[in-house]
Amino acid sequence: YPVLVNAVLLAVFGISLRHPPSAVERLARLTEPDLPPSGVRYTRKVTAVWCVFFVANGAAAAYTAAFSSDATWALYNGLIAYVLMGCLMGAEWVVRQLVKRRDADQKIQGLKRGETRP
């Protein structure tokens, strides 16, 4: 079951990279409908990162199913995988705040120099 879930999520996120908007962009637009081009680029990168995660997590889930004890399978798929997802979400949130701050600072500096582009 965990292998299937990761495969489906990989397919959904991966297909969205080929047929925009990306999965993460769709989620971002729920709270920020007027997402700037820099936000679109950022969400595309985050979608790709999640694809890598789903590949690695699905591979680990498959490995534990095929070669590990039931206890190891349960530990990984019932706890460790969720902790890793939470860590990825938390790390992405921190990075997003830093990127937003950097973009805002660059916009302010541009306005101070007389630039008018967004």
Salt bridges, closest charged atoms under 4 A:
GLU25 OE2 - ARG29 NE 2.82
GLU92 OE1 - ARG96 NH2 2.64
ASP103 OD1 - ARG102 NH2 3.01
GLU115 OE2 - ARG113 NH2 3.33
